[in-house]
Amino acid sequence: MEIDPQVKQALLNIDFIKRYEALSKEYDLERLGDKTRLKYLDGELVMDMISEAGYIPVFDPKEKFFKFYQEIGDYTFGLHFILYNGTVDFIWAVTKGKQVLAGAPWGVYSKRLIDPSYRIKKPIFSDYDELEDILKTAFKIYEDFKQVFLEIAEQK
């Protein structure tokens, strides 16, 4: 499946692959050492982390992921993330009306932008402080993507 041209350009402009890869390497299994992954989470603490970053969080109990959305003009931007077994799987959510422009996990975009066999592992965390740091970095990537995407859309 091809990446929407505006999404692709925004990802390239913010150096998404390099930034996501750096996040993955900073929070990898090797760094964890003797610590164990944080497997059982307090959902309210996670919701608070998202709220403190300035977003209105929602937890989808059926699909078991956290998410938030922001509407800007004709576009709706969002970030979904699944916290499972001490890992974080981020998923882009960008729509224009009913048209989905982006809706795949971050790891899929490395495969689509570089090579189908290229893999960036999900960040791993052992405590709430690490999770919060991972989320802060991801939110910065999300904000940069959103800003650049809107600049590209404005030029069209």
C-alpha positions in Angstrom: 0.0 0.0 0.0 1.3 3.4 -1.0 1.8 6.2 1.5 -0.3 9.3 0.9 2.0 11.8 -0.8 1.5 14.5 1.8 2.0 12.1 4.7 5.1 10.8 3.0 6.6 14.2 2.5 5.8 15.3 6.1 7.5 12.1 7.4 10.6 12.7 5.3 10.7 16.4 6.3 10.7 15.7 10.0 13.2 12.9 9.6 10.7 10.5 11.1 12.7 7.3 10.5 15.8 8.6 12.2 13.8 9.9 15.1 11.7 6.8 15.6 14.8 4.6 15.3 16.6 6.7 17.9 13.6 6.3 20.3 13.6 2.6 19.7 17.3 2.3 20.3 17.2 4.4 23.4 14.5 2.2 24.9 15.6 -1.3 23.7 15.8 -4.7 25.3 19.6 -4.4 25.8 19.2 -1.2 27.8 16.7 -2.9 30.1 19.4 -5.1 31.5 18.2 -6.8 34.7 15.1 -4.7 35.0 11.8 -6.3 33.9 9.2 -4.8 31.6 6.3 -3.0 33.1 3.5 -5.4 32.2 0.6 -4.2 34.4 -0.4 -0.6 34.0 -2.6 1.8 35.9 -4.7 3.2 33.0 -5.5 6.3 35.0 -1.8 7.2 35.4 -1.4 6.8 31.6 -4.4 9.0 31.0 -2.9 11.6 33.3 0.4 11.5 31.3 -1.5 12.2 28.1 -3.6 15.0 29.7 -0.6 16.6 31.2 0.9 16.8 27.7 -2.2 18.8 26.6 -4.3 16.2 24.9 -7.7 14.9 25.7 -7.2 11.1 26.1 -9.6 8.3 25.5 -9.1 4.6 26.3 -10.8 2.2 23.9 -11.7 -0.8 26.1 -12.7 -3.0 23.2 -9.5 -2.6 21.2 -7.4 -1.9 24.4 -5.5 1.2 23.2 -5.2 4.9 24.2 -5.9 7.6 21.7 -6.5 11.3 21.2 -7.6 13.4 18.2 -7.3 17.0 17.2 -9.3 18.7 14.4 -7.6 21.4 12.4 -9.5 22.7 9.4 -10.5 19.8 7.2 -8.1 17.4 8.9 -8.3 15.2 12.0 -5.0 14.2 13.5 -4.6 11.6 16.1 -2.3 9.2 17.8 -3.2 5.8 19.0 -0.9 3.7 21.2 -1.0 0.2 22.5 0.8 -0.5 25.7 1.4 -4.3 25.8 4.0 -6.3 27.8 6.2 -3.3 28.4 6.2 -2.0 24.8 4.6 0.9 23.1 3.2 0.6 19.6 2.3 4.0 18.1 -0.2 4.4 15.3 -0.7 7.4 13.1 -4.3 8.6 12.6 -4.8 11.3 9.9 -8.1 11.8 8.0 -9.6 14.4 5.7 -13.3 14.0 6.0 -13.9 10.3 5.6 -10.7 9.7 3.7 -8.0 8.0 5.7 -4.6 9.4 4.9 -2.6 7.6 7.6 -3.6 4.8 9.9 -0.8 2.4 10.3 1.7 1.6 13.1 4.8 3.7 13.1 6.9 0.6 12.3 5.1 0.0 9.1 6.2 3.4 7.7 9.9 2.5 8.0 9.1 -0.6 5.8 7.2 1.6 3.3 9.7 4.4 3.2 12.9 2.3 3.2 12.5 -1.4 2.5 9.8 -4.0 3.2 12.3 -5.9 5.3 13.4 -2.9 7.4 12.3 -3.1 11.0 12.3 -0.7 13.8 11.4 -2.3 17.1 8.9 -0.9 19.5 10.3 1.0 22.5 10.4 -1.0 25.7 9.8 0.5 29.2 10.3 -0.9 32.8 8.6 1.9 34.8 6.3 4.9 34.5 9.1 7.4 34.2 10.5 5.6 31.1 7.0 5.4 29.7 6.5 9.1 30.2 9.8 9.9 28.5 8.8 7.7 25.6 5.4 9.4 25.3 7.0 12.9 25.5 9.3 12.1 22.6 6.5 10.5 20.6 4.3 13.6 21.2 7.1 15.8 19.9 7.3 13.7 16.7 3.5 13.9 16.4 3.4 17.7 16.8 6.3 18.2 14.3 4.5 15.9 11.8 1.2 17.7 12.3 2.8 21.1 11.7 4.8 20.1 8.6 1.8 18.2 7.2 -0.4 21.3 7.5 2.3 23.4 5.8 2.4 21.0 2.9 -1.4 20.9 2.7 -1.5 24.7 2.6 0.8 24.8 -0.4 -1.6 22.6 -2.5 
